[in-house]
Amino acid sequence: MEQPEGPWGWGKSQLMRAAIAIAGAGLLGSGAAPALAEPAPVVEVAPYRAADVPTIPGPVQTDHLASAIYQKTHPGSVPLGVNNFECAPSAAHPRPVVLAHGTDSSAYSDYSAIGPKLVAAGMCVFALNYGGAPGADSYGTEDVRVSARQLGDFVDSVLAATHATQIDLVGFSQGANVTRYWVNQLGGAPKVGQWVGLASPSYGGVMYGLVPVVQAVGILDAFVKVTSLAAVQQVQGSPVMTELNAGGDTVPGPKYVTIGSRVDEMIQPFDNIALRGPGARNLVLQDLCPSDLTGHFHMVYDPFVQDLLVQVLDPGSPAPVCRAVPLGTGIPQVIIAGNS
């Protein structure tokens, strides 16, 4: 990709539910897709609830299933060392790091391994649970534009607590779109030194051709019910994706880096991961480690990707060590976690 989700930001069992819904409707084939119409778009954002800020330290996990099992009995968990509002940024790492999770997930589920690794590297690290409906046990399902505002409020609280002038942002899957929406469209750029998107659905996705089918037969409203509003907002060509990239997919100020996989299970076509704006740096996992066939879901639990992220945020850190990872790693765990 050194040139040219979702998800489109999809997570857990949503792909399975979507496929079942399409099959149940007896939909075969595809046709010319009409313009994508998003249900009840939010243009003027009404008052919204603040993001949840997890505070109970949880142990490092090895995959999404382990983190989901732990979080089910330990709600409010946060990765070890993350959300220490007494942390003082050092001269070596003056910018706190803010982590944004993916769709139908949480800060702990996506960052239980990465968070402590960044803390061990000497960084002040923070994470929120955005986009959750009241009483929900999962996050990243509500309007992306509202989630971006929740993120902005959280960033302001981090800057106030740490007395820093800027942060670095890391977004996984939908988290990449939420963070970039805040940076590019809501005026967050002056507060950001570097933006990093892991498995970023930068231009949305067509989900192996399912999206054109859904558009052609006009069942987008039903698709929202079996997935989520946030998932549908991130399909290729949606109003939110058009807004996100309006005027260019980067803005002056922050550095932009994407880290993507050629075998991403959710973001298709693959080129939709890369940013095309000035100054964007697009890293492809298999270009750096050909034997690592990690796809979308396992990205945040892949040791090479974790170490690569540390190096992106701290160029003086050791280079990541290439290890073979079989194709499909992490997918069974995500399916089980999403249906348990």
Long-range contacts (C-beta under 8 A, 24 or more apart in sequence): 1-258, 1-260, 1-262, 1-270, 1-271, 1-273, 1-274, 1-282, 1-283, 1-284, 1-287, 2-282, 2-283, 2-284, 2-287, 3-274, 3-282, 4-271, 4-274, 4-276, 4-282, 5-102, 5-103, 5-173, 5-174, 5-176, 5-199, 5-200, 5-201, 5-205, 5-234, 5-264, 5-266, 5-267, 5-296, 6-173, 6-174, 6-201, 6-204, 6-205, 6-207, 6-231, 6-234, 6-235, 6-266, 6-267, 7-102, 7-103, 7-173, 7-174, 7-199, 7-201, 7-205, 7-231, 7-234, 7-266, 7-267, 7-296, 8-174, 8-201, 8-204, 8-205, 8-207, 8-231, 8-234, 8-235, 8-236, 8-266, 8-267, 9-102, 9-103, 9-140, 9-144, 9-173, 9-174, 9-175, 9-176, 9-177, 9-201, 9-230, 9-231, 9-234, 10-103, 10-104, 10-173, 10-174, 10-207, 10-227, 10-231, 10-234, 10-266, 11-102, 11-103, 11-104, 11-105, 11-140, 11-173, 11-174, 11-297, 11-334, 11-338, 12-64, 12-103, 12-104, 12-105, 12-138, 12-334, 12-335, 12-337, 12-338, 13-104, 13-335, 13-338, 13-339, 14-103, 14-104, 14-226, 14-227, 14-228, 14-231, 14-338, 15-207, 15-266, 16-335, 16-338, 16-339, 17-226, 17-227, 18-207, 18-210, 18-223, 18-226, 18-227, 19-210, 20-226, 21-219, 21-222, 21-223, 21-226, 22-210, 22-213, 22-214, 25-217, 25-219, 25-222, 27-213, 27-214, 27-217, 27-219, 29-213, 30-209, 30-212, 30-213, 30-216, 31-212, 31-216, 32-216, 33-211, 33-212, 33-215, 33-216, 34-215, 34-216, 34-218, 36-215, 36-220, 36-235, 36-237, 36-238, 36-239, 37-220, 38-220, 38-232, 38-233, 38-238, 38-239, 38-240, 39-220, 39-221, 39-224, 39-229, 39-232, 41-239, 41-240, 42-143, 42-145, 42-146, 45-145, 45-146, 45-149, 48-146, 48-149, 48-150, 49-134, 49-150, 50-150, 50-153, 50-154, 51-128, 51-129, 51-130, 51-131, 51-132, 51-147, 51-150, 51-151, 51-153, 51-154, 52-76, 52-128, 52-129, 52-132, 52-139, 53-83, 53-128, 53-129, 53-154, 54-78, 54-83, 54-106, 54-107, 54-108, 54-127, 54-128, 54-129, 55-83, 57-81, 58-108, 58-112, 59-112, 60-112, 60-113, 60-116, 61-112, 61-113, 61-301, 62-113, 62-301, 63-298, 63-301, 63-330, 63-333, 64-105, 64-109, 64-110, 64-297, 64-301, 64-330, 64-333, 64-334, 64-337, 65-333, 65-334, 65-336, 65-337, 66-333, 67-108, 67-109, 67-110, 67-112, 67-337, 68-109, 68-337, 68-340, 69-337, 69-340, 70-108, 70-112, 71-106, 71-108, 71-109, 72-137, 72-340, 75-137, 77-108, 77-112, 78-107, 78-108, 78-115, 78-127, 79-107, 79-108, 79-111, 79-112, 79-113, 79-114, 79-115, 79-116, 79-125, 79-127, 80-112, 80-115, 80-116, 80-119, 81-115, 81-116, 81-119, 81-120, 81-125, 82-107, 82-111, 82-115, 82-116, 82-119, 82-125, 82-126, 82-127, 83-125, 83-126, 83-127, 84-124, 85-126, 85-158, 85-161, 85-162, 87-124, 87-125, 87-162, 88-124, 88-162, 88-163, 89-124, 89-162, 89-164, 90-122, 92-122, 92-314, 93-121, 93-122, 93-123, 93-124, 93-314, 94-164, 94-166, 95-164, 95-166, 95-167, 95-168, 95-193, 95-194, 96-123, 96-124, 96-125, 96-126, 96-158, 96-159, 96-162, 96-164, 96-167, 96-168, 97-123, 97-124, 97-125, 97-126, 97-167, 97-168, 97-169, 97-170, 97-313, 98-125, 98-126, 98-127, 98-128, 98-151, 98-154, 98-155, 98-158, 98-167, 98-168, 98-169, 98-170, 98-179, 99-125, 99-126, 99-127, 99-170, 99-171, 99-172, 99-175, 100-127, 100-128, 100-130, 100-151, 100-169, 100-170, 100-171, 100-172, 100-175, 100-176, 100-178, 100-179, 101-127, 101-129, 101-130, 101-139, 101-140, 101-172, 101-173, 101-174, 101-175, 102-140, 102-172, 102-173, 102-174, 102-175, 102-199, 103-140, 103-141, 103-173, 103-174, 103-228, 103-230, 103-231, 103-234, 104-138, 104-139, 104-140, 104-141, 104-228, 104-231, 104-338, 105-138, 105-139, 105-140, 105-173, 106-138, 106-139, 106-140, 109-337, 110-172, 110-173, 110-175, 110-300, 111-172, 111-300, 113-300, 113-301, 113-306, 114-170, 114-300, 114-306, 114-309, 117-306, 117-307, 117-310, 118-309, 118-310, 118-313, 121-310, 121-313, 121-314, 121-317, 122-314, 123-313, 123-314, 124-162, 124-164, 126-154, 126-158, 128-154, 130-154, 130-178, 131-174, 131-178, 131-230, 140-174, 140-175, 140-178, 140-228, 140-230, 141-228, 141-229, 141-230, 141-231, 142-228, 142-229, 142-230, 143-229, 143-230, 143-233, 144-174, 144-177, 144-178, 144-181, 144-230, 144-233, 144-234, 144-240, 145-181, 145-240, 145-243, 147-178, 147-230, 148-178, 148-179, 148-181, 148-182, 148-185, 148-186, 149-182, 149-186, 151-178, 151-179, 151-182, 152-182, 152-186, 152-188, 155-182, 155-188, 155-191, 159-191, 165-191, 166-190, 166-191, 166-192, 166-193, 167-191, 167-192, 167-193, 168-192, 168-193, 168-194, 168-195, 168-196, 168-313, 169-194, 169-195, 169-196, 169-254, 170-196, 170-198, 170-309, 170-313, 171-195, 171-196, 171-197, 171-198, 171-200, 172-198, 172-199, 172-299, 172-300, 173-198, 173-199, 173-200, 173-201, 173-266, 173-296, 174-201, 174-230, 174-231, 174-234, 176-200, 176-201, 176-202, 176-258, 177-201, 177-202, 177-234, 177-240, 177-241, 177-244, 180-244, 180-249, 181-240, 181-243, 181-244, 183-251, 183-254, 184-244, 184-247, 184-249, 184-250, 184-251, 185-243, 185-244, 185-246, 189-251, 189-252, 189-253, 189-254, 190-253, 192-253, 192-254, 193-254, 193-255, 194-254, 194-255, 194-256, 194-257, 194-312, 194-313, 195-254, 195-255, 195-256, 195-257, 196-257, 196-258, 196-259, 196-309, 196-312, 196-313, 197-256, 197-257, 197-258, 197-259, 197-273, 197-275, 198-259, 198-299, 198-300, 198-305, 198-309, 199-259, 199-260, 199-261, 199-264, 199-266, 199-267, 199-273, 199-296, 199-299, 200-258, 200-260, 200-267, 200-273, 200-275, 201-234, 201-266, 201-267, 201-272, 201-273, 202-245, 202-249, 202-258, 202-272, 202-273, 202-274, 202-275, 203-236, 203-241, 203-245, 203-249, 203-271, 203-272, 203-273, 204-234, 204-235, 204-236, 204-237, 204-238, 204-241, 204-272, 205-234, 205-235, 205-236, 205-266, 205-267, 205-268, 205-269, 205-272, 206-235, 206-236, 206-268, 206-269, 207-235, 207-266, 207-268, 208-268, 211-235, 211-236, 236-272, 248-277, 248-278, 249-275, 249-276, 249-277, 249-280, 250-275, 250-277, 250-278, 250-279, 250-280, 251-277, 255-279, 255-281, 256-280, 256-281, 257-281, 257-282, 257-283, 257-312, 258-282, 258-283, 259-283, 259-285, 259-299, 259-305, 259-308, 259-309, 259-312, 260-284, 260-285, 261-285, 261-286, 261-293, 261-294, 261-295, 261-296, 261-299, 262-286, 263-293, 263-294, 263-295, 263-327, 264-295, 264-296, 265-295, 265-296, 265-297, 265-331, 266-295, 266-296, 266-297, 267-296, 283-308, 283-312, 288-320, 288-322, 289-320, 289-322, 289-323, 290-322, 291-322, 291-323, 291-324, 291-325, 292-322, 292-323, 292-324, 292-325, 293-325, 293-326, 293-327, 293-328, 293-329, 294-325, 294-329, 294-330, 295-327, 295-328, 295-329, 295-330, 295-331, 297-330, 297-331, 297-333, 297-334, 298-325, 298-329, 298-330, 298-331, 301-330, 302-329
